[in-house]
Amino acid sequence: MKNPKNIPIMRPLLPEAQYILPYLEKIDKNRWYSNFGPLTVDFQQRLEKFFDMEPGTVLTVANGTAGLTSTLRAFDLPKGSFCLIPSWTFMATPASAIASGLVPYFIDISKDSWAIEPESVKEWIKKVPGMVSAMIVVSPFGAPIDTIKWDTFSTETGIKVLIDAAAGFDSFSTIPKAKPGKCPVMISMHATKVFGIGEGGIIISSDINLMQRVQELINFGFSGTREIQLPGTNAKMSEYAAAVGLAALDLWSHKKAVWTRLKLHYIESFRDCFGDSVSSPWLLSDEWVSSVCNVSFPKLMAKDIVAALKNQGIEAKQWWTRGCHNHPAYAKFPQLELPVTETLADTVVGLPFSIDMPRADIDYVIENLRNITII
Ligand SMILES: Cc1ncc(COP(=O)(O)O)c(C=O)c1O
């Protein structure tokens, strides 16, 4: 018999036309369509307040990947030097290192936080045969990262640190320890993210000089005159993307409340059904939200869970596949031992989560997971 359920892994919901329209009308009136126009400037200023940052510390970009690349380029590091990167990330992270002339060097993560921790990195760096000029710390699926620790690490070691918090729109604005500091933070506004606008990214850093260089690099290298000092690219946000962003900000507090209630339902259901037998930084806090629910059942293979759920009409996914180092494109890059990454690559499964997901669907997912885990 055909399964009646058909629960997708996600169904993004961006601001509807009625909320964007007033901003589109402003664009029609302004006749200014890109190049840091009035809507983009307004969006950036509202984001500065939102992240509790000073003027000039927030920049919007065309997408997160371009933002990562331009920020790494703004560090102005020796070509061919190593950039330490967790293999446990989306492939945009190492791609940005390569695009900025650095060589990705894959390192492992902590089994509790699913992120790189500064204490371990200090030890691991001793094993890297060559110059480490930078590293990208990745927030796993939006979990908060202690930014002060990384500012201290960067000052002590001289290594430039970029924080890839692609899914961290909420945690980096609400969790005090994750408030952006000097080390730049990138947040993606891709349609799949909790604060989605289609395509777009945000770069945040209290280092105003760095931010000015990033702004030049996303605008071909222009810095106020027609003479170019640094060869840049075009990664500016258009006024149309800013219009969606402004509408999304208007709606955010309502949407966050809805996401939070749904996340709580997942947290409580997992606690009731599985207790400590499931690991997931996402389930540890209802203070921040992101658009993906990832969990690891230590004794089960994620691919088997994905297949079993599919039979019941539930779409599940290994969002970060088997880690970047297992992709042919990245397998040739140097790496240290990656035991935690390998375990998470085998066991982490992404479950359905959408802002308008009925609670009954969450119950159905949990019920089926329980059947799978009992076997
Ligand atoms: C960890 C991580 N880094 C970078 C990106 C790239 O962001 P964007 O899609 O905005 O280019 C993503 C996108 O999902 C991501 O998950």
The ligand as a Tripos MOL2 file, in Angstrom:
@<TRIPOS>MOLECULE
LIG
   16    16     1     0     0
SMALL
NO_CHARGES

@<TRIPOS>ATOM
      1 C1         28.6830   25.8760    6.4800 C.3       1 LIG1
      2 C2         28.3240   26.6370    5.2360 C.ar      1 LIG1
      3 N1         29.1900   27.4970    4.7360 N.ar      1 LIG1
      4 C3         28.9310   28.2140    3.6310 C.ar      1 LIG1
      5 C4         27.7220   28.0810    2.9790 C.ar      1 LIG1
      6 C5         27.4800   28.8560    1.7280 C.3       1 LIG1
      7 O1         26.5340   29.8770    1.8660 O.3       1 LIG1
      8 P1         25.7800   30.3960    0.5620 P.3       1 LIG1
      9 O2         24.8490   29.3350    0.1140 O.co2     1 LIG1
     10 O3         25.0770   31.6340    1.0270 O.co2     1 LIG1
     11 O4         26.8210   30.7020   -0.4680 O.co2     1 LIG1
     12 C6         26.7720   27.1920    3.4700 C.ar      1 LIG1
     13 C7         25.4750   27.0460    2.7690 C.2       1 LIG1
     14 O5         24.6040   26.2980    3.1150 O.2       1 LIG1
     15 C8         27.0760   26.4480    4.6240 C.ar      1 LIG1
     16 O6         26.1990   25.5600    5.1390 O.3       1 LIG1
@<TRIPOS>BOND
     1     1     2 1
     2     2     3 ar
     3     2    15 ar
     4     3     4 ar
     5     4     5 ar
     6     5     6 1
     7     5    12 ar
     8     6     7 1
     9     7     8 1
    10     8     9 2
    11     8    10 1
    12     8    11 1
    13    12    13 1
    14    12    15 ar
    15    13    14 2
    16    15    16 1
@<TRIPOS>SUBSTRUCTURE
     1 LIG1         1 GROUP 0 **** ****
